[in-house]
Amino acid sequence: MKWQSGFGLVVQIAVPPFPYVILDKEYSSEGLRILFSEKLNEEERSSLHLNDVLQRKNESGDREYVLQGMEGYALCVTGIGRTVPEARDKAYGLINKIIIPKMFYRTDIGLQFMERDGARLRDWGYM
C-alpha cells in the first residue's frame, strides 16, 4: 500500500437508483457514458476509483467509461493534500470536470474536520 503524509478524503459519486436497488433496467443509469469537460492528467485519473463502471476503448482508441450495474455507485473521487482544504479543492475540482446525467454527491466532506474536529484532535495531542 502506498502511503504519503498529509490529508486525504473520498467523495462518492452516485446516480439513480442510489440509494435503492432496482430490478427494472428501465429506471437504471446503466449504459450512460461518463464524460469529462477536459482531458484528465495522470494525477486526476489516479484519483478516480471506478465502482459500477466499465472501462473500454472506443473506435478511435480513447478510453471510454460506461455505467454498469443496478445500484448507482458510479465512482469515488479522492483528494490528497498537505491540508484538508487542499485535499477538498483537489477532489471537488476533479468532480467539477465529471459529466454524468443526474449524478449527485455530498458537498460537505471535510467541513466538520475543518470547522471543529481538527482543532479537537490537535488539542487532545493526536495531531
N, C-alpha and C positions, 0 to 999 in steps of 0.2 A: 504494500500500500504506500502510495506517495504521500508525503507529509510536508507541510510548509507552515511557517509561522503566520500569524495574523488571524483574520476572522473570515468565516465563510457562512453563507446562507443558501437555502434552496427554496425556490418558488415552484409550486406545482401548477402547470398549465392544464386546464381541463376543458372539455367540450361536452355538449349534451350527448348522452343522457346523464352524465355525472350529476349528482351523487347516486343515481339509481342504476340498476342493471335492467336492461330490457331484453326481450327475446324477439321483438319485431324489428327487422332491419330498416323498416320504413322510418323509424324515429331515431336512427343511429347516425352518427357522424362518419361512419365507415366509408372510405373511398375519397374523402376530401383531401386535397393536396395541402401541404404546409408550404407556404411561400415566405420569402424574406424580402424586405423593402430594399435591401442592398446585399452585395456579396459579403459573406462572413469570412473573417480571418481565422487562422488556426486556433487561436485562444478562444474565440467565440464558439467555434464548432466544438471544442473540447468542453465547453460549458453547457452544451445541450446533452441531455440524457433522455433518450427515447424510451417511451413505455409502449403504448399500443400503436406503434408506428412501423411501417415497412419502409426500409431504405433501399432504393434501387437506382439504376442508371436509366435515364431516358434515351430516346433515339439519338440525341446529339452527344451522349456520353456524360452528361452532367448528372450530379446527384439529385434525386427526387425523393421527397418524403410524403408518404400517403398514410392517413389514419386507418387503423385497423381495430378490430375488437368492438365490444358492445358495452364497455364500461365507462368510457370517456376520459381515461387517463392518457392524455396526449404525450406530454413530456415534462421533464423538470429542467429548470434553468438554475445554474449555480453562479454565485458571485463570490470572489475571493479578493480580499484587500487588507491593507495594513490596519484599517479601521472598519467598523461596521458601516458607517456611511459610505465609505469607498466600495465595500462589498455590495451594498444595496444599489449604488449607482451602476456598477457593472452588470448586476443581474437585471435590473429594470431597464437599463439601456439596451441590453440584448433583447429583452421581451418586446420593447418598442419596435424592433425590426421584424418580429414574427407576425405573419398574417395567416390566421385561421378563422374562417367564419364561425361566429358565436363562441369564440374562446373566452375563458374567464379565469381569473386568478386573484389571490389576495394581494392587496396593496399595502398591508401593514407589517409585512415580515421585517423584523429587526427593530421596529419602532419602540416596542416596550423595553428592549435592551438599551436603546439609546436614551430613552426618557427616564428609566428607573433602574432596571436590573443591573446594568453595567456599573453604576455607582455603588449599588449594594455589594456586588461581588468585590469591587475594589476596597470598600470599607471593611469587608469581612476578611480581606487578605488573600482572596483567591486569584486576584489579578494584579 
